[in-house]
Amino acid sequence: VQSNRGRDDINCGTLAGKTISTKELHKLSNDSGNRRVLLVDTNVILNQIDLLEVKSPALSCLVILQTVAQEVRHVNLSVYRRLHQLLTDKSSTYIFFPNEHHSQTYTQIENGESVNDRNDRAIRVSAQWMMSQLDAFSEKID
């Protein structure tokens, strides 16, 4: 379900506070060590924050959704602060995607749905949208 509060000017997120386009995300993906965009969930951040803080080519194009950041903040404020530091670090290649405000990825809670189930669905919707953006861009340059 779409929300009327969704925005179309968000593009593919921000990298150290700078908005990035689909073209820039595609370039980051191609330049990364594993030539992929990785989208992580809450448990990865909560359980692997130490690993995420180590610079590694394998983690050079990582997307953190707003939904995931909010869940991390709710569960562990200390880990959230470390995540926030990673997202604002100018040398970081971690991308923040505000899926809760994007017109194509905002996911409204359904009747009888738990917050956790809604958040899981929001992560799947956002991952699918991100993949469609990269696929559409790849088709344009082939």
Secondary structure, DSSP 8 states (H G I E B T S, - for coil): ---TT-BSS-TT-EETTEE--HHHHHHHHHHSTTSS-EE--HHHHHHHHHHHTS--GGGSSEEEEHHHHHHHHHH-HHHHHHHHHHHH-TT--EEEE-TTTBTTT-----TT--HHHHHHHHHHHHHHHHHHHHHHHHHHH-
